[in-house]
């Protein structure tokens, strides 16, 4: 069975299955690269609006935000939105990092915008 995430690959390394772990890592890496280079897939809740329209999530490169009545709301977890079309609020972990309460992933805070 293919690994679903890098933690499973790390577990394989720890168990000594180095060849299998390397194979799974390469497969995950190729999948991630393919998703980055392919056009963004349509999200179920995005079918009625175009990106950037009122309330529609837009990315600043590190997280998603929504603009409603001219006010910026967010940030929201990029991973949760890209994989499950869910807007999960990020919370500030430290001055330069956010953390998602749902998937527990950390992301760098965009300090320029």
N, C-alpha and C positions, 0 to 999 in steps of 0.2 A: 504494500500500500504506500502511495507517495506521501511524503511529509506535508502537513498543512501549514507549518510555520517553522521558523528558524529554531525555536526551542526544541522541537522534535528532532531536528538535525543535531543539535547540541547533545541531546540525550543519546543518540546513536554513537556520537564520538565518545562519550563517557563510557558507553557499554563496550567500546572497542571495535565497533563495526565501522571502521574508518572508510573502507571503500564504498559501502552503502551510504554513509553520511555524506561523503564527497559527491556522490551521484545525486542524492536528494538536494544538497545545497545548490549544485549547478542547475538542477531543474527549477528550484524556487527562484534562483537568480535570473534565469532566462525568462521565466514567467513574469517577474517584476519588470524586467526591461521591456518585454513585449507590451505590457499594460501601459507603461510610460510613453512608448512611442506610438501606440495606436490611439485613434480618436476616442475621447471620453464616451463611455457608453451612456445611453439615456437612463435616467433615474425615473422610477415610477411617479414620484411626486413632481417631476420636472416636465411632465408631458403637456401641461397647460401654459407654461411660461417659457420664455427664452432666458438663457443665462444673462444675468445683470438686470433683469426686470425687477420691479418692486417685489421684495420678499424672497426672491430667488437666491440661493446660496452662490457666492462667488469666492474664489480662492485668492489669497494674497501670496501664495507660494508655500506657506507653512500651515495655514488653517483656513477654514471657511468662515464667512461672515454673511449676514443678511442685512440689507438696507431696507428699512420700512419707514415711510414718511420722512425720508432724509436722514434717519438716525441709523448708525451702524450697530448691529447686534452680533454678539459672539464673543470670543472665537468658538468654533465648533471643530470637533475632531475630524481630521482629513481621512483617516483610516476608516472610521465608522461610516462616514458618508459615502466614500468611494466603494466600499465593499457591501454595505447593507442599506444604503440610502437613508441612514438615520442621522439626524442632527443631535450629536451629543456634546454638551457644553464642556469646554476645557476649563480647568482651574489653574491658577498660577502656582507653580511649584517653587520657583525661585525667580530671581530678576530676569533670567534669560530663558526659562523653560516653562512650558505648560504640561499638564498631565490630564489624560482622559479618565474620568471616573468609571467609565464602562469597560474599555478594553485595556486600561492601565498603560497605554503607550505614552511616551513622552515626545514632545516636539519642541523645536526651537521657537522662541518667540520672535516675531518679526519686529525688530526694534526700529526699523526705518519707516514704518507706516503706521 
